[in-house]
């Protein structure tokens, strides 16, 4: 049935906002300077990094993604602690797209009664036209859903042109096809079956909720004993108890998963609030107060039956803990972003051989170094070795020491191209005649010659030992 009310309006508002963000975000531009993509949100496989407006995430910074996933999961727990399956009823992509598909169906085929009548009538021009139009629009929505997804992985305007002219990569067409099929199938045909049978969250949510979480609740203390309007009036005239529920079943007809909320909390209920709107509409028509179905708790029903005031505890230990976890992780991520390093250095010691003895009696260790420059221009660096005895020398294969470096045996200058990494092989030579342990702690220091930013990585110098 067509439901109208505050919760239906909230769902429409969320639908337009979330779908608007999803479909149009790839076309937002963000100037990052020359030779860099100007798409605000982009997962750039070619450059191996992700862009989100002013943020640039490298593969080495995958902890940002981990942090976001943890925040998302804890936020899901927080929503559950506040109002049950709040995510399922308003924000879940399955719910959002199902609402959109259902709206298209209602606009073309009419309300529930008209759709049932249309399904029963034989195939004719009217039925073919309505059914064909509905499925065509569904497919167009599903197609654009798949198309929008791939736009997050390439420059959106360019990819749209390439897709239209048949010049895009085959992988783009394949993914659009897969997402078109899944969106059309899940939102158009399976609908609530996904929520009831396929989604694991209802089972998890049921184990996480508590008695103070708000859930869509039939207030049986007020609604029972139920009966048709005339019957209820007759019972009241006779001095007998009569509830406000007139047994119209509109709450059942409004439910997308077919739940009769009057039977109590059920696993199939997605807490969307449409039954509340349907019931409030009927209560208004028959001149009774709204709120027969509302977000409430069983504890409050029991309290009202005892003549006590309802108690709502949105702030309680679990909601405080969840909020604190989200704030803490967000704070750590913000701190890391504000103190983000624009350079990085990784060191891997040669495994075979661990060391090589030189003709003068000294020893040589080899290391594979990977230098990272996140700046948008070529950057000069100074690489040095610390923690080794006097007389130790550093060499980088393929790089000759500058005049300034010739006076310092353990230092060498080198550069790294803009926005890239550079792999080099470093050789460290111990002085002859110096006795070393089998594993001597030492470190490589990388200094940005322009900004002074310093990165130090500890390792070991291997030798035979005593």
Secondary structure, DSSP 4 states (H G I P E B T S, - for coil): ----SHHHHHHHHHHHHHHHHHHHGGG-B----TTS--BSEEEETTTTEEEETTEEEEGGGHHHHHHHHHHHHHHHHHHHHHHSSHIIIII-HHHHHHHHHHHHHHHHH-SHHHHHHHHHSPP-HHHHHHHHHHHHHHHHHHHHHHHHHHGGGS-HHHHHHHHHHT-S-HHHHHHHHHHHHHHHHIIIIITHHIIIII-SHHHHHHHH--TTS-EEEE-HHHHPSP--HHHHHHHHHTT----S-----HHHHH-TT---GGG---TT-----HHHHHHHHHHHHTT--S-SEEEE-HHHHHHHHTTPPP----SSHHHHHHHHHHHHHHHHHHHHHHT--SEEEEEEE--SSS-EE-TTS-EEEEEEEEEEE-SSS-EEEEEEEESS-TT-EEEETTBPPPTTGGG-TTEEEEEE-TTEEEEEEEEEEPPTT----SEEEEEEEEEETTT--EEEEEEEEE----
